[in-house]
């Protein structure tokens, strides 16, 4: 009896925690379809009495939301592809190539994780501005083409690869390039997916760097557009909730459908 009560208490606690976590997402979802009258009542309405799509059209007319949405998707996609490619190549070199001072090189990679982004943002801004690359897709993507985090994750996963299979591939005539793309990468899809999801979410949610490197609204990303939406119409929270819903939707779908890849990828290199 005590075991049943204990399990019921655990379930109730988890349900309460889930409610606290999910309630903001629920309110953004229903609030984006509410009218101003529903949003202004007290206590707040949890169910819309009158559904409307005017918040989405109003948000799109207040700021160039469609262009900024496209900018965020393009920039996040390019950064994800670039970091995956550079991380795969760097991790392969650190594991399978006969490098001198391999440990020292990897230590330098890890040391970059300890440097806060705020310490290099001004040098990056001055460099790209001097090159005439400000307010462009190149400026939004260039500082994020490589990642020490992705290299670390893939190095740990590649180290789990059985040495016997590597030797068999070498005997079969597979060179480095063939072994990497035909054998190693397909067998490490969970880790690659976890790194890709992490990188995409980080790039999608960037705010400070796009804010200082872009000048025109047509080159700004969605996060900057949401801030501009707040400034454009402070008295209309429905527009802000509609914009937030559009911003959260891709990240929410990635987390929901990619959760198993995240868990498998993050634990792939935990045990050797």
N, C-alpha and C positions, 0 to 999 in steps of 0.2 A: 504493500500500500504506500509506504513512504517513497519507494522508487517511482511509482506512478505520479505521486504528487510532485516529486522533484523534477521529473521530466515535464510535467505540465507547467511548472513554474519557469523552467528554462524556455519552453515554447512561448509562454506569455511574454517573457522578457525579450526574446528575439522578435516577436511580433510587434512589441512596442518600439523597439529600436528600428525595425524596418519601416514602421509608420512615420517615425521622426525623419528618417532619411528620405523616404519617398514623397512625403507631403509637399515639399517645395516643388518637385517635378510635377506633381499632380496640379498644384495651384497655377503653375505657369501654363500648363496645358489647358485647363478650363478657363483661366483668366484671359487667355489670348482670344477666346471666343465670346467673352462677356461684353456687354455694353457698358458705357460709362456709368449708367445708373446702377447696374449690378455691382460694379467695382467700388462705388462710393458709399454703399450702405454700411451700417454698423449694427451688429457685428458683421464681419465680411461674409458674403455669400459664397458657399462652397460648391454650389451647383448653379450654372447659368440659367436664369429665367427666360432670357431671350438670346438665342444664338445669333452671332453676326460674324461676317468675314471682313467687315470694314476695317478692323484693326490691321490686317495684313496689307490691304491696299493703301491704307493711310501711312503705314510704315514705309512702304515702297515709294510713296510719293514724297515723303519728308526727306529721305536721304537716298542716294543711288544704291539701294540695298541689293538689288540683283547683281550689279557689277561688283560690289564688295563681296558678296557671297561667292561669286566666281573667282575673285582674287584670292580669297582664303582657300578655296578648294584647290586652285592651281598651285599656289605657293606651298601649301601643306603636302600636296602630292609630289611636287618636285623635290622638296626637302626629304621626304620619306624615301623616295627612290634613290636619291643621291647618298643618303646616309646608309642605306642597306648595301649599296654597291661598295662604298669605301670601307664599311665595316667588315664585309665579307672578305675583301682582298687583304685588309690589314690583319684580320684574325687568322686567315690562312697562312700568311707570311710568318706570323708569330708562333704558329703551331707546327707547320710542316716544312718550312724552309730552313736550311742550316745557317741561321743568322748568328753573327757574333754579338755578344752582349745582349742576348735576347731578353734577359731579365731586366736589364737597365732600360732598354727601349720600352718594354711594357710598363715599367715604373713611371717613365715620362708620360705615357698615355694616361695612367691613373692619376698622375699629378695634375693633369689638366682638369680633372673633375673637381679639384679643390679650389680652382680659381673661380670666384663668383663672376657671373655674367656682367654685373655692374662695373667690374674692374676693366673690362675690355670694350664696353659698348661705346665709349667716347673715342678711343683710337680707331675702332671700326668705322664709326660715323665720319670722322675726319678723313680717313683713308678713302672711303667710297665717295665722299663729296669731292675730294681733290681729283679723283678719277672721272668725275662727271657722271657718276652712276646713281646719284640720288633720285628718288621718286621713280623707281623702275623696278621691274620684277627681279632683275639681277641683284639689286641692292637688298631686296627682301629675302633672297635665297642664298646668296654667296657666303655669308658668315656661318651658314649651318650645313655646309656640304659634307662635313665629317663629324663624327661623334665618338668620344672615348667610351661612352656608355655602351653603344652598340658593339664596338670592338671588344669590350670586356665580356659582354654577354655571349657573343659568338665564339670568342676564344675559349670560354669555359665549355661551351657545347661541343666545339671541334675537338677538344681534348678528350671527350668521352668516346670518340670514334675508335673502334677496335683497330689496333695496329695490324692485325692479321689481314683485315680487309684492305687496308692501304697497301700492304705488301702484295696481296693478290692482284690488285689493280695495276700495280707497277709491273708485275710479271706479265700481266696481260697486255702490256704496252700502253697503258693509259698515262699520259703526261699530266703535268700539274693542271693545265686548263681543263682537260677532259675530266680528270678526277674531281675537280672542284665543282663543275657545273652539272655533270652527269650523275655523280654519286653523292658527294658531300652535301651539297645544297638541298637536293630532294629529301635526304634523310634527316635534315634539321629544319623542316618546315615549321614545327611549333615554335622554336626559338626565333626564327625569322619573323613569324607572324606576331609574336609578342613584342619584338623590337619595332616592327612596323607600326603596330597600334600605339605604342608609347610615343614614338617619334611623331606620328600624325597628330595625336592629341596635343602634344607639346607645341607643335607648329600651328595648329588650328587655334589654340588659345593665346597665342602671342599678342601682346598689347603694346608694351613700351617701345620695342624696336620698330614696328610699323608706324607708331605714332611719330617718332622723331625722324625717320628716314623718308617718309612720304609727305608730300605737300598738297597734292590735289586729291579731291574726294574720289576721283575715278581710279586712283591707284591704292587707296586705303583698303584695309581688310575689314572683315565683318565686325570684329571686336571694336574697331575705331568707329565704325558706323553705328553700333549700338550706343556708344557714348554720345555721338552726334545726335542720335535719335532722342536721347534724354534731353539734350540741350534744345533740340528743335521744338519739343512739345512736352514740357514738364508736367502740364496739367492733364495729360492723357496717358495714364498708366497702361491702358490697353495696347497702345502702339508699342510700348517698351516690352510688354509681355509677349507680344507677337514676334518681335525681333529676337527676344531671348529664346523663344521656342524654336525658331529657325536655326539659331546658333547651337542650341543644345542637341537638336535632333540627330545630326551625324555622329556626334560623340556618344550619345546614348545608344545608338544602334551598334556602334563599334564595340562598346563595352558588353552589351547584351549578347551579341552573336560571336564575339571574339573572346569571351571569358575563359573558355576551356583552353584556348591557345595561350592566353596570358599565363594561366596557372601552369600548364605544361612547359611553356617556354622558360618561365622564371625558375622552375625547379629542375630543369634539364641538366644543368651543370652543378647541382648542389652536392652530388655524391660522386666520388670517383673510386 
